[in-house]
């Protein structure tokens, strides 16, 4: 029998509490973004704010990916689609001379 691997948590309990609080505030319309102070409506941004706050408080949260790593991951994920050539011929109409 193979030994069972014990799974490690990527995010600590404190991190999930911070994200939960940020999502709650977003739902009630009281979550504001740090830079501009505008109201946050996006779920993704609310999660990002919660994780950022958790990082600041010293909770167990993985490091943020750098922008260049995000771009290269997107490029790998994106598949090339074959380009379709237009086979429709242009119709020309003859001008009537009067």
Secondary structure as GFF3:
##gff-version 3
##sequence-region A 1 98
A	DSSP	alpha_helix	13	28	.	.	.	ID=ss1
A	DSSP	alpha_helix	43	56	.	.	.	ID=ss2
A	DSSP	alpha_helix	67	77	.	.	.	ID=ss3
###
